[in-house]
Amino acid sequence: MKMSGMKTENLCDRMRWMRPYANDANDANTIQSNTKQCKATLLGRSLCPNFPAKSGIFSEIFVSLFENYFNPAPVGIVPLREWLLTSHFKKAIEMIRNEPDKSKRRELKAGLPAITPSGIFSKRCATGLIQHSGIVCIDIDQEDNPHISDFTAITDRLTDISGLLYIGLSVGGKGLFLLVRIANPKRHEEHFHALADDLKIKGITIDGSCKDLARLRGVSYDPLPFYNPNAGKYEKLLSPVCHHTSPAKHDDPTLTERRVGLLVAQVDRTNISIADDYPTWYAAGRSLAAEFGEYGREWYHAISKQSSKYQRRQCDEQYTRCLQTCSRTSISTFFGICKRFGLYAKT
């Protein structure tokens, strides 16, 4: 993927130090045997100077690393502490924050590496979970909170949240992400909804798509993050409103997954809006939902972002509707839409 003002290969070079091993993380034994190598690889790297050398439970948490937002296969695992505190991508993040053009910002962000804060995965979907990190990630962005102009100023309103490990600036600098340690990883989504409720009381709306267990968090940089290395655990639970959703149909990466991933990458690279009218947009969403269920949400955002009409919350709501109405369609509809725009996936 080409990125304006910054060479793609430079990002890949910067990312190599974060790859503790080249093989897929397919089982717990592989993870355990590579932990020491991972720590040695990261030793001595440039970290935020405001963070202490010893960081309690931060030193014990490992998560999966992904090359970008479009490749569903992880490239390794990284210690969460080093990922959060690296300054390797500082210049790239500053470039994104200073870029006035929205489409260019989106292009730059798409090429950054990312992690799954909630655990170690064999692939980027809930069924690929190998080991839960015991963490829920929460996003607070400007789109959902237009009344907030200075996100750094609201940190003090959030520090009383039980289990709060970390608060940092988002990639764009106009939002925050929170990492919260939860009491029962098996009830991940119920903890998420309880947190959403607690924050709503504070007048803050969080990004609902973060309830996804395999949700990605792109690399960012904050010189003055909030951290609580000795945080307890968030105990509250709240059952979500039940909706019918189509689960992902494949337990292992398939040709269909690879084809869709390649097509979405082409859409992002060429900035072609393949779903600018509502019928096509709706059809594309239903097609992705029928094949991948919740797993297809980020791909839907990726193709929707190419339109000048794109709004994240509206897109999330639309995909939720697609999940409820996708029983009589298939992924062939998505392939047909791409074909109309001359987009093909060769695997």
CORURQUI-V643148 format. One record per residue. RES is the residue in one small letter. OMEGA is omega in whole degrees, -180 to 180 (999 if undefined). Layout:
BEGIN
((RES | OMEGA) (RES | OMEGA))
END
This chain:
BEGIN
((m | 179) (k | -178) (m | -177) (s | 173) (g | -178) (m | -177) (k | -180) (t | -176) (e | 178) (n | 177) (l | 180) (c | 177) (d | -180) (r | -175) (m | -174) (r | -180) (w | 180) (m | -179) (r | -177) (p | 175) (y | -174) (a | -177) (n | 178) (d | 177) (a | -173) (n | 180) (d | -176) (a | 179) (n | 177) (t | 180) (i | -176) (q | -176) (s | -178) (n | -177) (t | -179) (k | 179) (q | -180) (c | -180) (k | -179) (a | -180) (t | -175) (l | -175) (l | 175) (g | 179) (r | -176) (s | -179) (l | 176) (c | -175) (p | -177) (n | -178) (f | 180) (p | -179) (a | 178) (k | -172) (s | 173) (g | -176) (i | 177) (f | -176) (s | -175) (e | -174) (i | 177) (f | -178) (v | 179) (s | 179) (l | 179) (f | -176) (e | 179) (n | -176) (y | -172) (f | 180) (n | -176) (p | -178) (a | 178) (p | 177) (v | 179) (g | 175) (i | 179) (v | 172) (p | -177) (l | -178) (r | -178) (e | 178) (w | -178) (l | -169) (l | 179) (t | 174) (s | -179) (h | -175) (f | -177) (k | -178) (k | 179) (a | 180) (i | 179) (e | 178) (m | 179) (i | -178) (r | -179) (n | -178) (e | -178) (p | -177) (d | -176) (k | -178) (s | 178) (k | 176) (r | -180) (r | -179) (e | 179) (l | -179) (k | -176) (a | -178) (g | -179) (l | 175) (p | -176) (a | 177) (i | 169) (t | -174) (p | -175) (s | 174) (g | 178) (i | -173) (f | 172) (s | 173) (k | -171) (r | 172) (c | -174) (a | -179) (t | 179) (g | -178) (l | 175) (i | -177) (q | 179) (h | -179) (s | -175) (g | -175) (i | 169) (v | 178) (c | -179) (i | 176) (d | 173) (i | -177) (d | -175) (q | -179) (e | 179) (d | -176) (n | -177) (p | 180) (h | -180) (i | 180) (s | -179) (d | -176) (f | 178) (t | -177) (a | -177) (i | -178) (t | -179) (d | 179) (r | -173) (l | -171) (t | 178) (d | 178) (i | 179) (s | 177) (g | -176) (l | 179) (l | -167) (y | 169) (i | 179) (g | 177) (l | 176) (s | -179) (v | -177) (g | 180) (g | -180) (k | -180) (g | 179) (l | 167) (f | -177) (l | 173) (l | -176) (v | 178) (r | -175) (i | -175) (a | -175) (n | -179) (p | 179) (k | 179) (r | -178) (h | -175) (e | 178) (e | 174) (h | -180) (f | -178) (h | 176) (a | 177) (l | 178) (a | 179) (d | 178) (d | -179) (l | 177) (k | 177) (i | 178) (k | -180) (g | -176) (i | 177) (t | 180) (i | 179) (d | -176) (g | -178) (s | 179) (c | 177) (k | 179) (d | -178) (l | -177) (a | -179) (r | -180) (l | 173) (r | -180) (g | 180) (v | 179) (s | 179) (y | 176) (d | -178) (p | -178) (l | -179) (p | 168) (f | 177) (y | 177) (n | -173) (p | -180) (n | -178) (a | 174) (g | -179) (k | 177) (y | -172) (e | -171) (k | 177) (l | 176) (l | -178) (s | 179) (p | 171) (v | -174) (c | 174) (h | 174) (h | 176) (t | 178) (s | -180) (p | 175) (a | -172) (k | -172) (h | 177) (d | -179) (d | 178) (p | -176) (t | 176) (l | 179) (t | 177) (e | -178) (r | 180) (r | 180) (v | 178) (g | 179) (l | 180) (l | 179) (v | 177) (a | 177) (q | 179) (v | -179) (d | -177) (r | -176) (t | -178) (n | 177) (i | 177) (s | -175) (i | -177) (a | -175) (d | 177) (d | -173) (y | -179) (p | 180) (t | 179) (w | 179) (y | -179) (a | 179) (a | 179) (g | 179) (r | 180) (s | 178) (l | -180) (a | -179) (a | -177) (e | -170) (f | -177) (g | -178) (e | -179) (y | -178) (g | -175) (r | -178) (e | 176) (w | 178) (y | 176) (h | -177) (a | -180) (i | -179) (s | -178) (k | -179) (q | 179) (s | 177) (s | -179) (k | -171) (y | 170) (q | -171) (r | -177) (r | 179) (q | 180) (c | 177) (d | -180) (e | 180) (q | -179) (y | 176) (t | 176) (r | 180) (c | 178) (l | -177) (q | -173) (t | -171) (c | -172) (s | -176) (r | 176) (t | -179) (s | -178) (i | 179) (s | 177) (t | 178) (f | 178) (f | 179) (g | 178) (i | 179) (c | -179) (k | 179) (r | -180) (f | 177) (g | -179) (l | -180) (y | 179) (a | 176) (k | -179) (t | 999))
END
